[in-house]
């Protein structure tokens, strides 16, 4: 019985370590297709950012405008780390 408990404790320790490692990796941004067929971006904040394909395309087309806006308003903007 104690041998089984020892094995289970070891297994749980390994599983716990793996979960800690996965959490560190989760700071990366990754994408999934939502149930409704939209693109969800994970890793930017607490909740995913979900937009439909044409919305992502329109947003990405404005990349230069967004970067310019951020640069022009940098003194008013906050950063989150």
N, C-alpha and C positions, 0 to 999 in steps of 0.2 A: 504494500500500500504506500509506504513512504517513498519507495523508488518511483512509483507512478506520479506521486505529487512532485517529486524533484524534477522529473522529466517535464511535467506540465508547467512548472515554474520556469524552467529553462526555455521552453517553447514560448511562453508569454513574454519573457524578457527579450527574446529575439524579435518577436512580433512588435513589441513596444519600440525597440530600437529602429526597426524598419519604418514604423509609422513616423517616428521623429525625423528620419532621413527624408521621407516622402514629403513631410510638411516643409522642410527646408527647400526642397525642389519646387514646391507649389508656388513660390514667389514668381516663377516664370509666367508669362502670359501664354494662354493656350485657348483654342477655339473649339466649339462644338456646334453641331446643328441642333436647334431647339425642336421641340415636338411640333411646333407650328411652321417649321421650315425656315426659321431665321438663323442668323449667325450670332452666337453668344461668345463674347470675349471674357475670359476669366482671368483673375490675377491683378486686376486694376484696383479693386476695392473689395468691400465686403460682399457686394452683389455683382453678378455679371452684367455687362453692357450688351444688350440684345437689340439688333437692328436687322431689318430685312436687307437682302442683297442690294437692291437699288439704293437704300439709305446708306449703306457702307460705301457704295460707289460714289454717291454724291458727296459724302463726307471726305473720302480720300481724294476726290478731285479738288477739294478746298485745302489740301495739306499746306500749301504755301501761304494761303491767307491765315490759316490757324497759327502757323509758326510766326508769321509777321505780327499778328494780334498779340500773341504771348510776349514777344519781344517788346512791343510798344507799351504793353501794360505790366511789364515785369515788376515794377515797383509796387503795384497794387495787389499782385498775386502772391499767394502763399504756397509753400511746398509741403508735401506730406512725405515723411520718410518712415 
